[in-house]
C-alpha cells in the first residue's frame, strides 16, 4: 500500500566491533519533503524495538540508526521502517536479515612477529578476532601478506 517510490531505498545494516550496528537508507524518490521515517527491529520471537539514536540528513529526516548491545548468535532479525506524513499514504519497508552475514569482523588480536637472523625465518602469531557468534577458532581462515621494505 502507499504511493510508489515513497518507501526507503538502499537499506543496509552493518554490525561492527562485536555489538554495534548501524542501519542506513535513502529517502524514497517520490517521498514528500516532510516525510519522516521510523525504524523498528526485533529478533524472531521478541517484540519490536524502536530506534533511539537516529542519523539525520540536512533536512532533519531520519536516514539511519545506531544500535548498541546487539547480539548476533546466528539469529535472524526483522526490520520495519514506517513513515509518518499528514494526509499521504506512504509505503513501508520491511526486511529479514541473518545478522551473522552483516558482521564486519575485527582484525586478529595480539599479532606478534619474531624474526631470527640465523634461519632467515619469522614466526607470526595472533589470536582470533572478537566476535559474538563464532565460538571455534577453526572457523577462521587467515591470509598473510609479507612485503619486503
Secondary structure, 3 states (H helix, E strand, C coil): CCECCCCCEEEEEEEECCCEEEEEEECCCCCCCCCEEEEEEEECCCCCEECCCEEECCCCCEEEEEECCCCCCCCEEEEEEEEECCCCCECCEEEEEEHHHHEECCCCEEEEEEEECCCCEEEEEEECCCCCCCCCHHHCCCCCCCCCC
